[in-house]
Amino acid sequence: MQRKAQEILEPIFLKRVIQDQDILRDPEMWGKLIAVIPDEESRKRLERFWTANSVAPAEKWSQISQVLNELAAKSKHRKVNVAAIVSEIIFEYSYPRLDANVTHGLGHLLKSPFCVHPKTGSADTHLLYSTGRVCVPIDPTTCESFDPFSVPTLTDLIDELNKFEAKKPGVEVDDFMKTSLAPYIEHFRGFLKSLELEHKAVRDKQRNEAERGLGF
């Protein structure tokens, strides 16, 4: 199971974590990752080289693997399990982390789209339970640029509705279109539409197969 999970995660790790997020871009970022290398001189050698040269993210990851293989080949580092260390890094940075309370506690975190989380109001407000942020669906293809603090609170939505009515009285549109929730709702509608089309395709395929089986 772990091997299968790593096969799925490794290309995601290389693309999303190493390249897109560029977690090896500076000493503060790469320090934690290369700490798993069980040889101080090897770690320092990498840091000196990366500090003195412009090295692409993918090349840095390749150099980490190379250093680990070199250590495994040395007599005093025979116990270095390169595969295990690489797996540890990939899983630490890529594997979904499941919070036990979030997973089984019904009241711990609201999970339905467009519910209001009771404790995510502005940091400077004492009305957290009445000004929580709305739980919104996000586009996984742009999740790296998603800013949780840009999500509207109940207070924001009320203000936006009032401002819209003041500027455009009598204009008849869905209330959500008057607020900053509009793009999230449109995205969710698109997601539901894709599910509907996918489900229809499966049903059509099953029906066609059944008809062929009957000789129609």
Solvent accessible surface area in square Angstrom, and as a share of the most:
residue,aa,sasa,rsa
1,M,199,0.89
2,Q,114,0.51
3,R,186,0.68
4,K,124,0.53
5,A,18,0.14
6,Q,34,0.15
7,E,99,0.44
8,I,97,0.49
9,L,15,0.08
10,E,60,0.27
11,P,79,0.50
12,I,82,0.41
13,F,0,0.00
14,L,58,0.29
15,K,101,0.43
16,R,84,0.31
17,V,8,0.05
18,I,1,0.00
19,Q,88,0.39
20,D,67,0.35
21,Q,84,0.37
22,D,38,0.20
23,I,11,0.05
24,L,0,0.00
25,R,127,0.46
26,D,48,0.25
27,P,77,0.49
28,E,156,0.70
29,M,64,0.29
30,W,8,0.03
31,G,28,0.27
32,K,133,0.56
33,L,2,0.01
34,I,4,0.02
35,A,65,0.50
36,V,38,0.22
37,I,0,0.00
38,P,63,0.40
39,D,25,0.13
40,E,99,0.44
41,E,96,0.43
42,S,3,0.02
43,R,61,0.22
44,K,91,0.39
45,R,103,0.37
46,L,8,0.04
47,E,57,0.26
48,R,135,0.49
49,F,94,0.39
50,W,9,0.03
51,T,101,0.59
52,A,84,0.65
53,N,67,0.34
54,S,125,0.81
55,V,24,0.14
56,A,61,0.47
57,P,37,0.23
58,A,47,0.37
59,E,82,0.37
60,K,14,0.06
61,W,20,0.07
62,S,59,0.38
63,Q,29,0.13
64,I,0,0.00
65,S,30,0.19
66,Q,103,0.46
67,V,5,0.03
68,L,0,0.00
69,N,83,0.42
70,E,61,0.27
71,L,2,0.01
72,A,28,0.22
73,A,68,0.53
74,K,99,0.42
75,S,90,0.58
76,K,162,0.68
77,H,25,0.11
78,R,162,0.59
79,K,200,0.85
80,V,20,0.11
81,N,86,0.44
82,V,29,0.16
83,A,70,0.55
84,A,50,0.39
85,I,22,0.11
86,V,19,0.11
87,S,12,0.08
88,E,92,0.41
89,I,2,0.01
90,I,0,0.00
91,F,43,0.18
92,E,58,0.26
93,Y,65,0.25
94,S,25,0.16
95,Y,93,0.35
96,P,84,0.53
97,R,186,0.68
98,L,148,0.74
99,D,72,0.37
100,A,69,0.53
101,N,81,0.41
102,V,42,0.24
103,T,90,0.52
104,H,131,0.59
105,G,18,0.18
106,L,169,0.84
107,G,82,0.79
108,H,95,0.42
109,L,64,0.32
110,L,70,0.35
111,K,114,0.48
112,S,60,0.38
113,P,59,0.37
114,F,62,0.26
115,C,45,0.27
116,V,44,0.25
117,H,30,0.13
118,P,49,0.31
119,K,125,0.53
120,T,48,0.28
121,G,14,0.13
122,S,46,0.29
123,A,116,0.90
124,D,128,0.67
125,T,34,0.20
126,H,181,0.81
127,L,116,0.58
128,L,64,0.32
129,Y,158,0.60
130,S,63,0.40
131,T,18,0.10
132,G,0,0.00
133,R,42,0.15
134,V,8,0.04
135,C,30,0.18
136,V,27,0.16
137,P,26,0.17
138,I,67,0.34
139,D,53,0.27
140,P,93,0.58
141,T,92,0.54
142,T,75,0.44
143,C,57,0.34
144,E,81,0.36
145,S,93,0.60
146,F,62,0.26
147,D,70,0.36
148,P,75,0.47
149,F,157,0.65
150,S,67,0.43
151,V,7,0.04
152,P,4,0.02
153,T,6,0.03
154,L,66,0.33
155,T,59,0.34
156,D,55,0.28
157,L,21,0.10
158,I,100,0.51
159,D,63,0.33
160,E,46,0.20
161,L,55,0.27
162,N,91,0.46
163,K,128,0.54
164,F,36,0.15
165,E,76,0.34
166,A,83,0.64
167,K,163,0.69
168,K,107,0.45
169,P,100,0.63
170,G,68,0.65
171,V,65,0.37
172,E,170,0.76
173,V,67,0.38
174,D,81,0.42
175,D,89,0.46
176,F,35,0.15
177,M,95,0.42
178,K,25,0.11
179,T,18,0.11
180,S,47,0.30
181,L,19,0.09
182,A,14,0.11
183,P,85,0.53
184,Y,38,0.14
185,I,30,0.15
186,E,81,0.36
187,H,63,0.28
188,F,49,0.20
189,R,123,0.45
190,G,41,0.39
191,F,99,0.41
192,L,85,0.42
193,K,107,0.45
194,S,57,0.37
195,L,80,0.40
196,E,102,0.46
197,L,98,0.49
198,E,110,0.50
199,H,107,0.48
200,K,100,0.42
201,A,60,0.47
202,V,72,0.41
203,R,118,0.43
204,D,36,0.18
205,K,128,0.54
206,Q,107,0.47
207,R,125,0.46
208,N,69,0.35
209,E,82,0.37
210,A,60,0.47
211,E,69,0.31
212,R,160,0.59
213,G,69,0.66
214,L,126,0.63
215,G,66,0.64
216,F,179,0.75
